[in-house]
């Protein structure tokens, strides 16, 4: 009798554990049918790409796409009863946000030669490590109305010239400086780094609109956000660095 009770308890524990990790087959079936119905009624050209159970939030999830498309893909979230809690179609596909992100990735790839150069230089005390990107919609304060219109079009094939044109408007280069001894932090060094990065991008014929500098890890941090491309030049960069970066507690 005891063995039977122990067996039942173990079975229940295992069943609950598996349900928490993988969900239950009844709810999974309800979710699948709900997804199929949703696609049939709203997006008949789409197919289910994959489905899974999110054990962290207890939701059933699915991803739908038009086979072969890079941008026409979105996710859905459903509860245990097959109720659609969220569909990402409007935001990611209809509003061209997937295309916006893809263009940003293309820009990052263009920036890789410069990125690699400064990543290697980050081994030096005055070196930097950074990346180039359009970032997200919030990074450059890009409004939704921007990526809802041309040139952000689903599955558009971009040329280098078109990415350059986008970068000149939206491109933001991030510079993350290594933590240096406070005695080594000077406006002169930072101004020189900003100018060198700008010149390196110019020599590689890579456009950008703004640059953001961040040296974190200190009590208040040192940063200068969204430096416009047109003001970065040898004659004024030192003065602008002193005026815009938070150096007060490190030197006079």
Secondary structure, DSSP 8 states (H G I E B T S, - for coil): -HHHHHHHHHHHHHHHHHHHHH--HHHHHHHHHHHHHHHHHH-TT-EEEEEEEETTTTEEEEEEE-TT-SS-EEEEEE-TT--EEEE-IIIIIIT-HHHHHHHHHHHHHHHHHHHHHHHHHTTSTT-EEEEEE---TTTTT--HHHHTSTT--TT----HHHHHHHHHHH-EEEEEE----GGG--HHHHHHHHHHHHHHHHHTT---SEEEEEE-SSSS-EEEEEEEGGG-STTTHHHHHHHHS--TTT--
